């Protein structure tokens, strides 16, 4: 299987799916895994992350073809025009079995003739904003998601199909595995630290209305440190002019301003802070993974209480003003015990991550199982078969078809090379002493809903056939 992970947007999307690519290459030798990027300035960051996570893993690094204008844009730290970059590389992308992307712009490939690969959406972030549940999500062949909160909403909107998604994958957290670097020590004092993390979209963000007032009030604070680390897209592309309004805060020992460095995308600040101050960024879900106080700024007077896109505003007080922000922060610290159970329940619903597990490895396995299942379904449905054979032993059939030994020309299954222990919890492969099932029943089972708590075909297909 050839699988490509394209990174055509800002760097903040890369940590969300790169661990899945690494685990695919490391755990599934049948997969040839490529990393595609639109300019050489991406490569050092990607390779540094790979070397920190798993040095020597067999990945292929491909710089996408760009026209002269887009090459100049990328060289000046601006984004390439994404759709034009995809169009220029359509033949390259059509050579893969699957494209795994953290963004939705890559759906454009379907409109320009790239129809061979399966499109897999890894998502980036686990927030509640409407953009994560857009109508075009239904166009993806397979979706990875963090937890049942997202699953429930996508199913209600009929944007995903049972069997074509996996729950329990938030690969960005895998950077925090044992041995990862500690949260940075930013201040030489013992004050509580507030992280102000406004969103980039003006119609949703607190920055245009409240932002500078927040910074000025914290500049005068004798009680708190402040990390100002907005969403990286707020001041993108980076320009020297972006820094001018903040010159007055330079040198203050209790203020740390970061308009978009690597620290603003690697969870350094969500780990270092004691309270989250923001609006609609999904980084709040990463912050409350370890429950701590939150304060949300409703700069647009949104009636949010019954809007699922503002579900995370239940995690702390919501204010319509930035006046007396230091006092509001103090009240939020004092009130945290009122929100503790809400935060814990939110995390349980948002992240279905077994303790101590590597969710990227689970995501990699889910992708491989989906691609195998898709190939088998295509074989069984697109190639004419002879009349139904007599019943065959269901356990042997499961083992043989999952091993890919279906001969389309003859309509027969060849000898299975699958190790008997691989699916021992489902059937005893190759022993021929289990219940029987027809080939037609098997084909129908491929399209059956998954058994409760399962997504992989080796477990769900026998369950659909009634095999214990």
N, C-alpha and C positions, 0 to 999 in steps of 0.2 A: 504494500500500500504506500502510495506517495501522498503525503499530507504537507500542506504549506500553512504557515502562520504569518500573514502579512501585517505589518505595522505601518500604516500610512497616515496616522494622525500624530498627536502630540505624544511625548514620552510617557505620560501618566498612564496610558493604556497598556503599556508593555508588561509591567509587573503582574497584571491581572491574568494573563494567559501564558506567559513564557514558561512558568513551571510545568504546565501541561505538556508543552512541546518537549521540554527536557525529559519528563517522565515517559513520554511516548518513545523517545529515542533510547532511553536507558532500559526500559522494561519490555519493550516490544520490538525485538530485532527484525521482525518482518516489516516494520514501518521505516520508510525513508522520510525523514522529517527535515523540512526546509524552513528557514527564517528569511522572509523577504522584507526589504526596507527601501525607502525612496531617497537614498543619499548616504554618503559615507559617514556623515556626522552621527548617524544612528548606531553604527557598528560598535564603537568603543563602549557605549553604554550597555548595549545588548551583551557583548562578550564579557564585560565585567560582571554582569548579573549571572551569566551562565557559569563563569569560573568560580563565583562565590557559592553557587548552588551545587554544581556537579562538574568539576573540572574534567575535561577529556570526553564528555559525552558526544556521541557521533551526530552532530548537527551540520547541515549545509546552510551556508550564509549567502544569500543572493541579493545583490543590489539591483533594484528594478531599473528598467530603462526609462529615462526621462528626456524630454525635449530641452533645448538650451534655456528657455525661460524658467522652467521648473527647476532645473539644476541650479540656476542662480538664486531662486527663491529659497531652496533648501540650504544652500551654502550660506545665506544670510540669516539663517535660523528662522525662516518662515516656512509654512507648510507648502508642499506641492499641491497644486489643484488636484484633489484626490480622484475625481471621476476621470479626468484626462489621463492621470497616471495609470488608472485601471485600464482604460481603453488602449493605451500604448502597450500594455503588457497582457492583453487578453489571450494571446496564443500561449504565453508562459503559464497563465493560470489554468488554461484548459488542459494542460498536461498532467494535472493532479487528480487523484481520486477524491480528495476532500480539501476544502479551504476552511480553516478554523480562525475566526476573526472576533476581536472584542468589540467591534463597532458595526453599524448597520449600513454604512455607505457601500460596503462591498456587495450588497444586493444588486447594485448597478451592473455587476458582471452578468447577471441573468439577462439584462436588456441588450447586451452587446454580444450575445452569442456564446457566452461561456456557460454551457449547459451540462458538460460531463461531470464536473466535480460536485459532490455533496457540499452544501453550505452549512457550516456549523457555527452557531453563535455562542461564544463563551461568556458574553456580557462583560461589563466592567462596572463594578459597584453593586451594592445590594440595597439601594434606597427605594423610596416609594414614589418618586416623581413619575408623572404620566409618560414621559419620554421612554421609560423602560418597558412600557406596555403599548407601544405604538402599533398601528394596524399592520404594518409591514413585517412584524415579527413572524407572522404566519408563513412567510415565504422561506424561512429557514427550514432545512431538512431535519436539523437536530439542534437542541438548545441545552446548555448547561446552566444550572442556577444554584444559588446558595442554599435555599431552604423552602419550606412549605408555604410560607407567606407569599412568596413570588409565584410559586407553582399554582396556588389556589386562584390568584388573580388572573394569571395567564390562561388557565383552564376556563374560568368564568367568561373570559373574553373570546374563547375559542381560538386562541393564538398558538397553542401547542396541542399535540395529539398524544394520547397515551402510547407509550412505547417509543416515542421519538424525542425524549428528553431525559435528563438525569438530574436528580436533586442531591445536594450535599457537596457541591464543588464551589469553593471560594479560594482559588489558588493563591491569591495575594497573601493570605495568612501563612502560606507555607514558607515565606521568607523568614518567618519568626520561629522556625523550628529550633530545637536545642542547639546551642552554639552560636546562634545569631547574635549580632552586636547589641549591646544594651541601648536603651533610650539615651539620647544625648543630654549631657548636663550643660544647660545654656546660661544659667544665672548663678552668680556667686552670692546668693542669699537664700534664706529659708522661706520666702514668701510663696503663697499659693500661685500657681501659674494658670493663666487663662489663654486658651487658643481661640483667636477670632478667625473664622474660616468662611468668609462670604462667598456666595456662588458668583459665577461669571455672567449669567444672563440677567440683564438689567430689569426685566419685567418680574423677576423673582427675587433678586438679590437685595440685601440690605445695604450694600455698599454705596450706591448713588445717593441715598437719602440719609443714611446714618453713619457711614464708614469713617469719614474724617473726624466726626464728633467723637466716635468711640476711641480713636487713637489719641486725640487731644486730651480726653478725660483720663485715659490710662497713663499718658505722659506725666500727668500731675499726681498720679496715685502714690500713696505711701504704703499701700497694703498689698498690691498685687503686681506680679510680672505679667507681661502680655507677649504672646507670640502672634504676630500678624502674618498668616500664611494663607492667603486666599486660594481659591481654585486656580490652577495654573493658567487657565484660559482667560482669566480676568485681565491680565496684563500681557497677553500674548498677541503678536510676537514681541519679544523683549527689545526694548529701546532705552537709550540713556534718558530720554525725556520722561519715561515712566518713573524714574527715581527722584526727579526734582521735587515733587510735592512732599517727599518724605525726608528731605535733607534736615528739616528742623528737629527730627527725632534721632538723628545720628548721634551716637555717643551716650545716649541714655542707657544706664546699665540694666534697667529692668524692662526694656523693650527690645524685641528681636523681630526684625522685618525681613521677610523672605517672599519675593514676588514670583518665585517659580524655579527654585533650584531642585536638585534631586531629592533633598531632604523633604521637600513639600509633597513628594509622591511616594515615599517609601515608609510611611507611617511613623517617621521619627517624631513628628509633633503630636500626633494623636496618642502616642505612648508617653510623651514627656509632660503633657498638660494635666491639670487637676480639674478643669472645667471647660466644657465646650460652649462657645458662643458663636452662633451662626444662623443660617436661614434654611436652605434647601439642599445643601451638598450631601451626597451619600456618605461622605466621610464620617458623619455622625454615627453610622452603624458600626464602623470600625472602632470609633472611640468608645461606645458603650458596650462593646464586646467584653470589656472590663468595666462594669457599671461605675459611673461617676456622674457628677452633676452636669446638667445642660441648661442653657438659656437660649431661647429662640427669638429672633427679631422679626416681627411681622410688619415690614416697611410698607406694604401695599394694602393693608386692611383686609386681608383675605378672610373669608368665612370658611375656616379650615376644619372645624370640628367634625364634620361628617364627610370630609373629602379624603378618600383613601390615598391620594397623592401627598397628603400631609400627615400620614400616619405617625411619622417619627416625631411630630410635635407633641405627642403624648408623653414624651420622655423627660420633659422638664417644663418649667414655666414659659409662657409665650407672652411677649411684650410688644405693644404697638409703638413704643417710643424708645429712643436711646438716651433720654434724659436721665441724669443720676445713675449712670450705668454701673458705677462702682457699688452703689447701694443695691441695685437689682442683682448683681453678682453675689453679694453677701447673702441676700434672701434666698437665692438659688442654692447656695451651699447649705443653708440652714434647712431648706425644704427637701433636700435630696432623699431623706428617708421616706417621704410620701411617694416618691417615684421609683423606688428601688425594685419593688415587685413588678411594676410595669416594664421597667428596663429588662429585667430577667426574662419575663414572658416574651418581650419583643425579640430578644436575642434567640430564645429557643425557637421562635417561629421563623426568624429570618435566616438563621444558620443551622442547618441540619448536619453538623459536623461531628462525627464520633470523636470523643476525646483521644488525643494522641495519634490521630490518623493523618495521613497525607492526602488532602483532598485533590491535589493535582494528579496523584497516581490514580485515584478513583475516576477523575475526569478522563484521563488517558485510557483507562480500561473501558469506560463507557463509550468513548469514541470508536475504539477498535471493535467492540461488540456490535455497535450500530452499523459500522461499515460492513462487517461480515454478514450481519442480518440482511442488510440492503442488497448485498451481492447475491445471497441465497434467494431472497424474494424475487429479484430480477430473473434469476435462473429458472425458478419454478413457475413464474407467471408469463415469461416472454418466449420460452422455447416450447414448441409443441411436444406433448408427451404421448406415448402409446397408451392404450387402454389401461385402466387401473390394474395393477398387479394384485395378487392375492395378499391377504394381510401379512405384514412382516412384524418381527419382534420390535416393539416400540423402543426398547432400550438400544438395540443395535441401530435403528433408524436415526435416533437422536444423535448417537455418536458419529455415524457416517455423514449425515448431512451437515452437522456443525463442523466436521473436518473438511468440508468442501469436496467430498468425493462423489458427487452426483454427476453422472455422465449424461449430458444433455442429449447426445446423439442417440443413445440406446434407451434412455429413461430408466437406467439402473443405477444402483449405488455400489460403488466399488468397495474394496476392503478398507476398513477404518484404520488409520494410523494413530488415532487419538489414544493417549495414555488412559487406562481405565480409571485412574484416580482423579482426573481433572474435574469431572462432574459427578463424583461419587455421591454427593449429597442429593443429587437429582435422580440419576439412574445408574445402573451398573453397565457401563458401555461394553458392548460386544459379546455379552454372555448369552443373549437370546432367550432368557427365561422370564421376561416381564410380560405385561399386557401387550396386546396387538393393536395396531392402528393402520389405517390405509394411507396411501400417499396423499389422497384428497384431503383427509382430515388433517394431515400434517400441514399442507399448504394453507388451509383455513386457519390453523392455529398460529401461523406466522403473523396473521393480521388480528389476532385476538388481543384484548386488553391485557396488560401485564398483571401478574399476580400481585397481591398486596405486598408492598415493600420491595418489589423487584423491578429491574429494568432490563436485565440481560436475558438474551434469548435462551441460553441453556437452562435457565430456571423457569422462565415464563412459558415457554412452549410446552414442556411436559405438564406444567400446571394446567394449561388450557386444554390439554388432551386428557386430563384426569389421571395422569401418571403420578403416583405418590413420590 
